[in-house]
Structures are given as structure tokens and as C-alpha cells.
């Protein structure tokens, strides 16, 4: 149950869930390639690839900060090769980079449409494709996409079809590649949060500062990702995991530790199917009096 000595290539790892996954692996002594665009401080977004690298090193891992645009094939190819050269291979690919805009069809300009599909669907396909030759040589290779279960309910499409298509494209990569590379022993899985997670995306694009109190922390996704990535790859592929279900199966019972504010109800996330009920004893209601 350790990622010690493993090499992870994580897109969008300069902040948020990507950085949290990196830090959890770093505590095991893993090597982390931080493949992200932010090299200079951003007015509305915390962290850069260099601040992330410092945090990873402080947590006990080894870091390789790389300026990467996942829409650019040459950029991703160069980063993958630098990672393999620096650490002797790649064991895990985490497709975390994502773009979001929750608008209807008439309100979605094509530049933003292209950005979401370029980063989410194309970026995931491209990054996976370029990592696979290295993963084929790894001892327990995993690809993990931060994308939702493929629940084809119209309620997920009607209000923001462009974004839904882009996120489901990431999930279709799991569905197809898990089958395509089954004989190679490479695990392809998706992980999705039951609730909002306190990230810049929630703050800037969805619920504002006040909405952050109704979220879980990024650590729930980091811990769930760690539980998946330490499983034997050949026996764990083609799954669409929900964070608290994964952790419950791994023995976690205290989910209140992941609440930003225990006095607030948790905000359900998009795309969680009706069948994915919370584990026993887990509630989205407030657990303490305000």
C-alpha cells in the first residue's frame, strides 16, 4: 500500500486535486512530474509548478516541474520523455487537467467549447497515449482520469451539454482503453467526487467563496486516488469510482474529517448516478450545530 519509488505523471498538478494527489504520493516517497501550464503566479489561481515542486519535495517526494499545455502534442511528448529520462520510467499517469464552463448551448462560444474539449477529452487521450509505451514496462501501471461515471441521464446534459460532453470524453477513454490494454496489464480507471471539492474551480466557476464551506477538502480525492493506485493493476481496471465509496471499501469510517465546515450541508457534485448511494453512516447533511 505504498507508492514509494513510483513515478507519477500528473497533469494540472500545480494546485487543487492534482497537487493533493501528488502530495499524498510524495509522502510515500514517490517521484512526481508536475505537468501544468502555470509557471508564473496567477491573480485568481493559487500556486505554480515551482511552488508545487517545493511542497512535494518538503513532503518527502522528488519533483520535476514541467511547463505543459495538454492540448499541444509536442509539449506533452517532451514532458513525458523528460520524466522517463529523469526517473527511469513512468508507473502512473493521472489525467487531472480540466477546463469548465457551465453554460447552455446558445451561451457557449466556440473558443470555450474548443478549450474544454481540447483540455479534457483530447488532452486526456493524448497524455494517456504518450505514457502508455512507458506504462507497458512498469510493474503495476495505472492510468487514473478525474472524470465521472458514464450515466446517460438527460439531467446531466440539458443545462451544460458542452461541458458534459468534454468530461464524458475523459470517461470514454477509460471505457475504451481499459479494454484495449487489458492484456498489457495497464489499469484505466476514473475517479469522481460525490460532493463539491474546495478548489479554485468551485470558487471561481460555480459557488463562490461561500460555496467552499459546503465542500469536502481535496484530501478526500487524494486519499481515494492513493487507494486505487496501490491496487494490483490487473485486477482493477475499467471502473468508475466515487471517492467515499472507494475509501469506505479501504476501511475509512470517519468522513467528517474531509468537511471544510461540519456545520454546513455538503453540496452534491454533478454526474453522481442515483445508484451510487453514500456508504453506510455517510451523510451530506451538516454534522454539527452552526
N, C-alpha and C positions, 0 to 999 in steps of 0.2 A: 504493500500500500504506500509506496514511495515513488517519487519522480526523480530521485537523486541521480545525477549524471545524464538524465534525459535532455534532449534538445527540443524546445518548443518554438515554432514559428507562429507568432500571433499577430494578426492584422488588427489595427486600431488599438494597440496596447499602450498608448501614451496616457490613457485616462479610463475612468469608468470600469465597466465589467472586464474589458480586456486587460487592464492593468491589475485588477483584483485577481484574475486568473493567473497572471504572471507572478504576482507576489506570493500567492499560495504555493505555486510550483517552486518558487525561489527558496521558500522556507525548507523545502526538501533538499535543496542543493542542485536545482536544475539550471540549465542554460536557456536563456530566453532571447530570441531575436524579436526586437520591437519594431514591427513593420508598420509605420504610420506616417502621416503627412506633416504633423506639427513639429517643426524644428525651432520655431520662434514662438514666444508667448502670444496667446490669443486673448483678445479683450473679454470674450464671453465663455471661453473654454479653458479649463484648468490643465496644466501640465504640457510637457513636450516629450519627445523621445529621449531627451537627455536627462530631464528630471525623473522620468520613469526608470531610466537605466540606473540612476543613483539610488532610487528606492529599492530596486531589485538587488543590487549589489549589497545594500545595507541589510536586506532580508536574508542574505546567505546564498544568493544565486550569482550566476555570471550573465552579463547583459551585453547585447550587441545592438546599439541603436541604429536604425536604418531608415532613411527618408524614402518612403514608398507610396506611390499612388497605385492602388489596386486596379485602376482602370487601364493602366499602362503596362503592356506586356513586357517591354524591355526593363522597366523599373522593377517589376516583381521577379523577373528571371534573374536579374543581377543580385537582388537581395537574397533569393533562395540559394544561389551559388555561393555568395559570401558567407551565409550561415553555415552551409555544409562544409566549406573550407575552414571556417573558424572553429567549429566544434566537432568535425569529423562525421557529420551526417545530420539527418533530421528524423526525429522519432514521432513528433506530434505536430499537426497543423490545426490551428484554431482560427476559423473564419468568423471574426467578430466585427470587422469594419462594416458599417451600415449607414445609410442615409435615409432620412424620414421626412415626409410632408403629408399631413393628414388632410388632404383636400379632395373634393369631388372632381369629377371628370372635367367640367367646364372651368373649374378654378385651378387646374393643374397645367402649368405651362410646360412645354415640351423640353425645355432645358432642365427643369427639375425632374421630369419623368426620366430623361436620359441619365441624370445623375443617380437616381435611385436604382435604376436597372444596371447601370454601369458599375456601381459600387457593390450593390447587394448580390444580384444574380451573376453578372459577368465576372465581378471580382472574386466571388467565391469559386466559380468554375475554374477561372484562370489560376488562382493560387493553389487550389487542390491539384489541378493538372500538373503544375510545375513541381509540386512537392512529392507527388506520387512516385517518381523514379527513386527518390531517396527513401521514401517510406517503405518501398518494397525490400529494402536492405535492412530495415530496422527490426529489432527483436519483438516489439509489441506496438506496432504502428496504429495510430489513431488520427482520424480527422473529426473535428467537432465543429459543427456550424451553429451559431447562435441564431436559430430560426425556429418557427413554430410547427406544431403538428399540422398535417395536411387535412384540415377539417373544412370541407367544401360547403359550409353553411353560408347562405347569401348575406347573413348579417355581418360577416367579416369583409364583404366586398362592396356593399352598397354605399358606404359613406366615404371610402378612400380606396377605390379599386386599383389605382396605380401603385400605391404603397403595398397593398396586399399582394399584388402580382409579383412585386420585386422581392418581398420577403418569402413568399411561397416558392419563388425560383430557387432560393437557397435550399429550401427543404426538398425540392425536386432533385437537387444534386445529391442529397443524402439517399433518397429513394433509388436513384439510378446507379450511383457509384458503389453503394453497398452491395448491390447485386453484381455489378461489373467486376469489382475487385475482391469478391468473396474468396475466390481460390487463392488470391495473393495474401490473404490474412490481414488485410487492412480494414480496420473498423471505421465506418462512416455513421455518425450519429448526430442528432440535433438536440439542443437544449434550449428550453424556453421558460421564462418565469411565470408563476401563477399570478403575481401581483406586479404593480409598478415597482421599478427598482430605482433608487435615488441616484440618478445620473444627470448629466447636463442635458441629455435629450428630453428627459421628463421635465426638467426645469424650463428649458427654452422652447420646446415644441409642443408641450402637452398641458402641463398643470401648473406651471409657475412655481415660485418659492413655496407657497402654501401647500401645494400638492406634494412636495417632498415628504412632508410629515405623514402622509398616507401610504408610504412606500416601505419596502424592505431594503436593507443595505446591500451593497454589491457583494458582500461576503457570502450571501446565500448562493449566488451563482458561481462564485469561485469554489466554494466547498463542493457544490454539486458537480462542477466540471472535474474537480480532482477525483471525486468518487468514480466518475465514468472513465477518466483517462488512466486510472490504475487497474481497471478490469482487464482480464485477458481479451485481446482484440478479437480473436476468432470466435469467441462466444458472446460477443456484444457488438452487433452491427445492425444497421437498418432501423434503429429505434428513434422515437420522437419523445424525448424525456421532458417532464415537468420538474422544476427544481426541488420542490419539497417532497415529491414522491420519491425521487432518487435518494434524497438524504434520509427519508424515513426507512427506506429499504436498507440503507447503510447503517442504521442504528440510531440516528439522531431523533431525539424526542423533544428537545427544547427549541421551538421555532420562534419563541418570543425574543430570543437573543438577536434575531435579524431585523426586528422592527426599528424604524427610525424613531417613532413615537408610539409607545404602547397605549397611550390614551386616545389614539385615533383609529378609526376603521381603516383597514387596508383597501387600496384601490385595485380592483381586478384588472389584469392586463388583457389586451386583445388576444384573440386566437386560441384561448384555452377552451378545448372542447367540453361539452356538457358531461361527457363520460369521465373526464379527468377530475374526479371529486377529490377534495383535500384528504390527506391521511387522517386516521383516527386522532381525535383530540385537537386538530388544527382548525382554527377559525380565522376568518378575515375581520371579525368584529374586534373592537377595542378590548384590551385585556386588563386595563387599569382605569380607574376613575380619573377624569380630567381635573 
